[in-house]
Every structure is written in structure tokens, then in C-alpha cells.
Amino acid sequence: LDEGKVQKVGRKSSLLPKVGDKAKVRQLKKADSKDAKESNVKPKASVGSPAKGPIGHGKDAISINLSGPGKDEKPGGKSPKKSPKDKQKVLIKWKWVKRPNSGFPAFPVVMPRKAHRFSLVVCHPMGCYSTFFLGPEGLVKDLLVQSKMIRDYCKILCPGARHIEWGKQWFRYRSNRGGTRQCHAEIISTRDLQRAVDFVSGVVSSEVSTLGAADRVLLGGYSQGGCISLAVGLALPFDIGLIISQRGMLMKQTMDRHSVNGETVSQTDKAGGTHSDKTSKKPVYHSKPRIFMSAGVLDDVYLLENQADGRSWLEKYGCKVEFQAVKTLDHYENSHEEHALVRKAVLATFKRARKIESPKKVKRPLSKTLSEPSDSSR
């Protein structure tokens, strides 16, 4: 699969059956047949093309052109003219990491160029591979090109879902309510959901332990990956820096897990400890992280109205939510406008993070370092 195909496979196999729009199915089939013909032609070198063939398992690098605002400049702002020497092409490398005994596949990790000060974990959509975000139009490439801060100091992890039945899925659907006002109440495999939450929670917790600060770790996801990021963010026993949901959905199962008698848990319940979860029978911690949600006005899978309902629930729960509805956005395509909004939220989280001070060496007085005879020995 080449980079463009990774996205189309996920779109066709996971999202279209839930829409039920026959006209759109025929249109996308024509597009796929056209792409199949074009795939036989040798691709031209372009920005973001992989250094060694197509992105996939076993590949570990992508070449990007740092022609964007390298120092987090404001889009549209005037910038000095760059000489040919200033234009540079950087090879972004990633390594494959596998969490032992998790049952989940190895996933790519992009290390920062200078120092590891932040971590961003992103979960791909249903039907896509863990390299989804590393494609030429993907979020990771956009973040690395547009922000020197992210490029130099942020570790990016792209955990992948298990291959269940027909393809990559974080959890299986048992109903077909996509594109309706009941899309948040899909009947799903709660066992799959809990396994995915446990796995991603382990990845996030490991990064928190490495950095020694929860507010320096961010978790995001696209579509079904957004469902996972919201579920994990509320289930963690601590508040991380930011939860990102790109056209994801706050599922009814997640809301039920954090509700008592049908109502959201209030601040007073937080002091009382935890309550049992009928689905997983695990204690639920009432973390209330900051959340960024992007939604598409043209989304015909996870409807804008349902997204707004999810925001209202989260705000009632006690979370600070930034909600952005993009007028030209549907459920399928990558969007530079959405990427810019995500990047802004990520950089704002970096600024809010507490400074990690290195332990200072304290010089002890000489009298304290010498052994003195005790009163009994005198």
C-alpha cells in the first residue's frame, strides 16, 4: 500500500458501510479505480514522500521539506525571505516499538531531534494502519514541518489497533447507526473497547513515568481513535496535558462508565473515591483533563449535533473543552485547517506545562561530612 492508499482503505472499509449513501459509494469506487490506474505509474518525488519506498511495516523514515514557518510563526504573517541555504530537507526517522504481553502490534515512534520534553500519543482511525498519521497529508508531518518546538522537543507515538475480523479496529460495532442521531449509542464490543483502553492507557502511563509530569503528555485520535482518546483520558488516574478528538465521538459506553444513576459525576463525588463499572468492573477515577474537539459540519458519520452533545456532557462533567466546528470538513479527508487548530492546541499545552527543574547539587558544610565522635565514646 502506498501512502495515499492507506487512507483510502480505512475510508472505504470502515466508514462507508455506516453511511448508507449509495451515491457516495459509487463516487468513491470510481475514485479508487482511478487511483489504482495511477498507482501503476512511477510516483514523482514530492514533499513528504518516504525515503525508502512506501510507508508500511518495516519502513522507518520519511523525508520532509522544512519550508513552513519553522519557529511557530503565525500563518499569514510576514517572514523574511529565505536563501537557498535556509531551505533544508530533513529525514524524519521512527523506530518500531512493541509493548510486551499486550496483544497489540508494534507501532512507530518519532523521537525529537534535540531533547525529550513532551510526548504526543495519537490513535489512528478504524481500518487504517499505525502509519496513518505519517503520510504526506497526515497530522504528524504537518506538526513537524510547521513547528520547530514540536520537531525538537516532542516525542510522537502512533499506537495501532489489533487486526480483528476484516481489518484494524479498536473495537467492533454490533449495530449500524452511523450517520444518525444515535451514532453515539452504537452497540459495540465492550471487551474490545476495554482492551484498547487498557493498552493505550499503558502507553500514556509509560510516557508520564518517563517525563515525570502528566501535564507534558498529550493524547489524540481520529474517528474511532478519537473515541479511544476520550475514553482513555477520562479513565486515567491523573489529568494529562490535553485530550484531542479529531472527528471522534464520546460513546455512550464511556458516558455510562462515568455516570451514576444516569447523571454525570460531580466534583463532590471526586473526593469520595471511585465507583464500580458494570462493563469492566474496574475502579473509575474521575480525572477531568482539558479537551480539544474538532468536528466537521459536513460529517455524515459522526454528526455535528452528536459532537455538540458530547461537548455539553464533558463540560457538565467538569472538563474544559475547546470545540471547533470546521465548515468544509467531512468525516474522511485530512484537513490542513484542522491540523492548524490541533497544532495551536498542542503548543498552548506546551506553554501551560510546569517547568521541570533539574535537581540542584547542594554543598554540605564540611562539619557535616566529617564523622564526629559521639557523646558515649567521649
Secondary structure as UniProt FT lines:
FT   HELIX           3..10
FT   HELIX           11..15
FT   HELIX           16..19
FT   HELIX           22..38
FT   TURN            39..40
FT   TURN            47..48
FT   TURN            51..52
FT   TURN            57..58
FT   STRAND          61..65
FT   TURN            75..76
FT   TURN            84..86
FT   STRAND          89..97
FT   TURN            100..101
FT   STRAND          107..110
FT   STRAND          118..123
FT   TURN            126..127
FT   TURN            130..131
FT   HELIX           132..134
FT   TURN            136..137
FT   HELIX           139..146
FT   HELIX           148..153
FT   STRAND          154..157
FT   STRAND          162..164
FT   TURN            165..166
FT   STRAND          167..169
FT   TURN            178..179
FT   TURN            181..182
FT   HELIX           183..185
FT   HELIX           190..211
FT   HELIX           214..216
FT   STRAND          217..222
FT   HELIX           224..235
FT   STRAND          242..246
FT   HELIX           252..257
FT   STRAND          259..260
FT   TURN            261..262
FT   STRAND          263..264
FT   HELIX           267..271
FT   TURN            278..280
FT   STRAND          291..296
FT   TURN            297..298
FT   HELIX           304..317
FT   STRAND          321..326
FT   TURN            327..328
FT   HELIX           336..352
FT   HELIX           366..369
FT   TURN            375..377
//
